[in-house]
Amino acid sequence: MGQDGGFGIGEIDTSRPHPARIYDYLLGGKDNYEVDRRAGDELAAAAPEVRIGLRANRAFLQRAVRYVVGSGVRQILDVGTGLPTSPNVHEIAHGPAPDVRVAYVDNDPIVAAHANALLSSSGATSVVLADVRDPQAVVNHPEVRRAIDFDRPVALLLVAVLHFLTDAEKPEQVVAALREALPAGSFLVLSHATGDFADRSAAQAVYSKATATLNLRSRDEIERFFDGFELVEPGLVQVPFWRPDAPPPPRSGEIGFYGGVARKTA
Ligand SMILES: C[S@@+](CC[C@H](N)C(=O)[O-])C[C@H]1O[C@@H](n2cnc3c(N)ncnc32)[C@H](O)[C@@H]1O
């Protein structure tokens, strides 16, 4: 997409809610449809702190990107990037380091339709339509390869995406294949929804009508996605508590997202 072309607005399915568009709606964006807004409202009724949680997840992503860029990484592979949300990853990274290259990947054609907001004028970003359930297709995609040199450290972002994979889709194998593709010095930035802090069955029911289901996982299950990497301080924690740069928002203790950043040391 983007440079690949061919994904027109005509292919956007408005009959079912899509995770990217529900997220956009709950964050206050405009790239969503009636069906997504209805699902978003149901989600907010089922989990009243959901908007706070999504904003906290987005703030975690920003802090984590600044952290990995501050650690010297100059390439970011953002899988499950979502609809453009200001500031986008390349905008966050380019503040301290204008030479950072970013490959944005998502499996929803609507992200492609809005790719212009993700393409930097310098050509340092690419936007790719691919599915994380096929990790080799992601890492071997020519547009990913145009942005990312897998011989140099990469920050892999899997932020609020893996909970859309069922256990049958083997997310641990998917992540293992992606980790394997990264050289030493790379980072994994990951967040994931959990039911550890509240009963989230009503929220899961909302996603049962969407294009992807919501698969909550426990802290231990999520920590396994980092296997072989070293979690940096403070480890895997609820997203507001990962290296906060402001007081945590209200109801932070209920926020159902874990987040962590880990480094491949060898
Ligand atoms: C909740 S949004 C997260 C956006 C962004 N990473 C963030 O945290 O702000 C999840 C995104 O993952 C995408 N997604 C879901 N399943 C996917 C898959 N199998 N492959 C690639 N992207 C996927 C959705 O289309 C959506 O854009």
The ligand as a Gaussian input file, in Angstrom:
#p B3LYP/6-31G(d) Opt

LIG

0 1
 C       -5.550000      -0.951000      19.005000
 S       -4.732000      -0.576000      17.498000
 C       -3.130000      -0.126000      18.107000
 C       -2.480000       0.975000      17.327000
 C       -1.109000       1.404000      17.840000
 N       -0.162000       0.308000      17.787000
 C       -1.194000       1.952000      19.237000
 O       -0.999000       1.182000      20.187000
 O       -1.486000       3.134000      19.424000
 C       -4.419000      -2.228000      16.859000
 C       -4.010000      -2.259000      15.402000
 O       -3.551000      -3.583000      15.091000
 C       -4.019000      -3.911000      13.813000
 N       -4.046000      -5.369000      13.682000
 C       -4.919000      -6.240000      14.257000
 N       -4.633000      -7.501000      13.896000
 C       -3.546000      -7.420000      13.075000
 C       -2.793000      -8.388000      12.356000
 N       -3.114000      -9.691000      12.415000
 N       -1.748000      -7.970000      11.610000
 C       -1.431000      -6.643000      11.535000
 N       -2.122000      -5.682000      12.187000
 C       -3.166000      -6.060000      12.949000
 C       -5.384000      -3.278000      13.722000
 O       -5.803000      -3.120000      12.378000
 C       -5.155000      -1.971000      14.438000
 O       -4.775000      -0.972000      13.544000

